[in-house]
C-alpha cells in the first residue's frame, strides 16, 4: 500500500488518485480533497488534519508515531546514501544524526 502525498494516510489498493509529472515524479492522493489542497498551494504542516501537522504538534498517537518512524528509517537513510554516494557516517551527518 502507498501513502497519500499530502495527508500521509495509507491508501487502500484500488482507491485514490495517482498523478505522474512529466519529469517522472509520482504523487499519490487518497481523495480529491488532498489533491485540491496541493493545487491551492497549501502545505501539509499547516493543515490541521494531516499526519505531518499532528507529528509537529505532538498530537500523533503512539502507534502512528511508531509507524512514521519506521517509514523514515526505511526511506530517508537509504535514499540519501544512494543518491549522493555517501558513506554511512556522512549520510548520518547530512541527515542530522551524530
C-alpha positions in Angstrom: 0.0 0.0 0.0 1.1 3.5 -0.6 0.7 6.7 1.4 -1.0 9.9 0.4 1.5 12.6 -0.7 -0.4 15.2 1.2 -2.1 13.9 4.3 0.1 10.8 4.9 -2.8 8.3 5.3 -2.5 4.8 3.8 -4.3 4.3 0.6 -6.2 1.1 0.1 -5.5 -0.9 -3.1 -7.8 0.1 -5.9 -8.7 3.6 -4.5 -7.2 7.0 -4.6 -5.6 9.0 -7.4 -2.1 8.8 -8.9 -0.6 11.9 -10.6 2.6 11.5 -12.6 4.5 14.6 -13.6 6.4 14.9 -16.9 9.7 14.5 -15.1 8.6 11.2 -13.7 7.7 12.2 -10.1 4.7 10.3 -8.8 2.1 11.8 -6.4 -0.5 9.6 -4.6 -3.6 11.1 -3.3 -6.2 9.4 -1.1 -9.0 11.8 -2.1 -9.8 14.8 -4.3 -9.7 16.8 -1.0 -5.9 16.2 -0.8 -5.4 16.9 -4.5 -7.2 20.2 -4.3 -5.2 21.3 -1.2 -2.0 20.7 -3.1 -3.3 22.6 -6.2 -4.2 25.5 -3.8 -0.6 25.6 -2.7 -1.3 24.5 0.9 1.5 22.9 3.0 0.7 19.7 4.9 2.4 21.1 8.0 -0.1 23.9 8.2 -3.3 21.9 7.7 -4.7 20.5 11.0 -6.0 17.1 9.7 -2.7 15.9 8.2 -0.3 13.5 9.8 2.6 16.0 9.4 0.8 18.6 11.4 0.0 16.2 14.1 3.5 15.0 14.2 4.9 18.5 14.5 2.4 19.4 17.3 3.0 16.2 19.2 -0.6 15.0 18.8 0.1 11.9 16.9 -1.0 8.6 18.6 1.8 6.3 19.8 1.0 3.7 17.1 1.1 6.3 14.4 4.4 7.7 15.7 6.0 4.3 15.7 4.8 3.7 12.1 6.1 7.1 10.9 9.5 6.5 12.5 9.7 3.1 10.7 8.8 4.8 7.4 11.5 7.4 7.9 14.1 4.9 8.9 13.4 2.7 5.8 13.1 5.5 3.2 15.3 8.5 4.1 18.6 6.9 5.1 18.8 4.7 2.1 17.9 7.4 -0.4 20.3 9.9 0.9 23.1 7.4 0.9 22.4 6.1 -2.6 21.5 9.4 -4.3 24.7 11.1 -3.1 27.0 8.1 -2.9 28.0 8.9 0.7 29.3 6.6 3.3 27.1 5.7 6.3 28.7 8.2 8.6 28.5 11.0 6.1 24.8 10.2 5.4 24.1 10.3 9.2 25.7 13.8 9.4 23.8 15.0 6.5 20.6 13.7 8.0 21.3 15.4 11.3 22.5 12.5 13.3 25.6 12.2 15.5 
